[in-house]
């Protein structure tokens, strides 16, 4: 069983590799040359950071008991896996030693960098007040590429199929950060440490926690939820591919916004 599961996981990883490479080599990374470019990128990326948390919490809701009276739900193994990931994402430690979610760390980084957080705040405020996502998009002036990205994520959430949620989380939401981008951020941090240090910390923490330990936990969770069900594995692969396509679309939007600024600036 374990060998077969590993083979199936490897098969999915093989099939999604071209899209992963397309993201790693995306042209947006090559046009981020200064703080203004980075701010635009972050104003797009914040939507992915936020809805990643929404997808994560959907998994926790569906794989554990989050209501009263409490009853055991699912297997102890999947409960352990998702709860450990949630703890790390929702209450990590920032550069000052404060407990914060990765989303809150990202907002702090945006504010330090001088990126506009007001539009996303309008989006959040609209949702908190009970508005629909479409109304929240309108209030915030959310770019169409970010709308498409978030809408796909909530399609997965609303489907309530844990194997699809897990596979999208595991294969489709892995933030692929190329070395060229890390080098650029390090260079900017040397020039502008008072504006980039929080973003550099976020990236370093993201790679350390999400890219290593959490990715192994997520693979194990996906394998358990798909089990011996061939249809589950096929759906898992299909939705992972679509999630990566949506990420490419989000990066395309950021690229065009950056280039528009450069051409019109």
C-alpha angles and dihedrals in degrees: 000000000000093000091049091049092050090050091051092049090050090049091055091046089051093050095049094044096093091055091044089054091048088057094045091050096039115146092233091078092057095055098051099101105145144019094275091055091048091050091055091048091051092049088060097038095054089075090059092047090052100045090046085065091048091053090047092052091047088058091049091049092050098041100042137036110265097165136074131278090046123228128172110262127198121331125334089234096059090043090054093047097050095041091053092050092047092050091053096046099039101041111024124141122263126213091275093051096256120140108247141149118253087247091058090047089054092051089050089051091050091051093048091049093049095246117152111261096167095086093052090045088058089051092052094044091052092052092046090053091055100261121147120257090252091054089047090051090052093048091051099037088234113195114251092242091056090048091053091048095050093042091056091050091052090047086060092044094048091048088068092207104140096200090056093044090050095047093047089049093046104040105017102043101045103126104229107206114187122215091242090062093047090050091051091050091048090051092049090047091056090052098038108021092159090060106034107034095092093049091048089051091049092052093045091048092045092054093044097048108023100032095050121020099021093047090058091048091049092050090052091048093050092048092052094048094048093043114157094335108118092192090055091052092049092049090046091056095044094052093044090056092049091049090054090049089054090051090053088051091051091050090048088056092050091047093052092047091051092046091047089055092048094047094046097036 
